[in-house]
Amino acid sequence: MRWERLFDDLEAQLELDERHDQEAEVADRTRRERAQVDLQARLLANVGVTVSLRLPAPPGSTGPEVVTGTVGDVGPDWLTLEVARDRSLLVALGAVRAVTGLRDGAAPASVVARRLGLGAALRAVSRDRAAVAVTDVDGVVTTGTIDVVGADHLELAVHAPDEPRRSANLVARTLVPLAAIVSVRRPA
């Protein structure tokens, strides 16, 4: 009788140890899988979801800029955020300080990100020759028309947002490194 209890106790302990080992292995695998998920994959899993982005503080503000909208397209280093009906914001991922409102998980394999980088996205914006407001990492907003998008910069013909891009309306030409861009939007 005593032997049976001893063997039962040993078997129960063995089962418990095996269960703990299995739980630890599952937890470790989950951590490893999550470590492989980048921001782009998280954002892709949230296309169509309303989120808030914390961006660098605008000049004269007491805190960072928080922009809320629906995640649209996602590229390798940018995303679009639908902030109002017929208004979207192109945001450089490198400028995002935090994202609130994401659902759990990464994008399924069937969801594909745009392969175009920020430069290609800005070239698409520049094609319609509309005035834009470019916000840089210092919070400075410059309005004008994107004339050129180079490999690592854009050239902005600076003019009032309500004026067309004409030589007589130009105030300056400004070169902005792509790494300094926080967002690009149509002026209100």
Buried (B, 14 or more C-beta within 10 A) or exposed (E): EEEEEEEEEEEEEEEEEEEEEEEEEEEEEEEEEEEEEEBBBBBBBBBEEEBBBBBBBBEEEEEBBEBEBBBBBBBBBBBBBBBEEEEBBBBBBBBBEEBEEBEEEBBEEEEEBBEBBBBBBBBEBBEEEBBBBBBBBEBBBBBBBBBBBEEEBBBBBBBEBEBEBEEEBBEEEBEBEBBBBBBBBBEE
